[in-house]
Amino acid sequence: MQEKTGINARLSIDPDKINAVEIPLLGRIDLNDYSIPVLTVVLAGMDAFNPCAFFVLLFLLSMMVHAQSRTKMLIIGSTFVFMSGFIYFIFMAAWLNLFMYLGEIQLITFFAGLLAVLIGLINIKDYFYFKKGVSLSIADDSKPKLFDRMRQMLRVDSMFSVVIATMVLAIVANSYELLCTAGFPMIYTRILTLAELPAEKYYLYLLLYNFIYIIPLLIIVLVFTIKLVSKKLTQHEGQVLKLLSGVMMLLLGSTLLLAPDLLNNLVLAVTILLVSVISTWLLQRLFPQNKLSK
């Protein structure tokens, strides 16, 4: 074992396991295990740019701009975001426990991959033919009910009552959004169970996933609070987000079908992200006529 001492923190390398390093305070770090953390960040980051979640939050904050109250906007916006993250955590924990119960049945992995491919193709279809045929979006007949709940909530004077109403709104809104977000949680939790980790690590990774998931939403809340701007998600922006998530789900689902063991590979996780971004950019350049706005 080789050690280096000095002003900097010591770093020792285990010669019997060249991919392991010993870091003071943190202990032994196996570099082979870093595929799951990186995959968590990549998938959660992609999942965070969810057109349904953006649509609801942007509409809510835009309605609040007229009140000109930064405090109220920050409280309501952050409550909505954290409540959404909590509901999402429960949703993912349900997927996780289902896969843990079913165990290492190959048919389950095949089904999860097939469903992911189907969801990916539907989202890609929505870029070219928005809401024509099957679509994983908030239904048009559900939007008026959702908007009416927002208006009623903003009429309440008591801040405590507003916070409670915001929590209820988050539950209702996320029940509509689950169709938009079923793919990533299903793929990710299946990958976790295939990794055969200790039970407590599963939930720590779910917490990390959901923390990454709410970061863009929190940034939106902060921007609206500071600038008191009004912004709604255009149809074209929603289509692009669907295309991006669809391409990535298609790649992840195909890998889950053909070679699920590769999903623990760090290089593959980064490659899928890069290919998804580049493919989305190319498709927009090749089919510019899809630039629609609402």
MOWOSUL-V475676 format. One line per field, one symbol per residue. psi: psi as a letter, one per 20 degrees, with the letter a starting at -180 (. if undefined). A space follows every 50 residues. Layout:
# MOWOSUL-V475676
psi = ???
This chain:
# MOWOSUL-V475676
psi = ppqprbhqqqpqpohinhjpqopqghbpoohhiihggghgggghgghhmp hgggggghgghhhihhikohghggggghggghhghghhggghhggghghh ghblohhggggggghggggghghghhhhmpkpbppmrpqhihghgghhgg ghhiipgphghggghgggggggghhhihhhjhgghggghggghhimrqgh hghhhhggghghhighhhggggggggilrppqprggghgghggghggghg ggghhhghmhhiijpgggghgggghggggggghhhhmiijnqq.
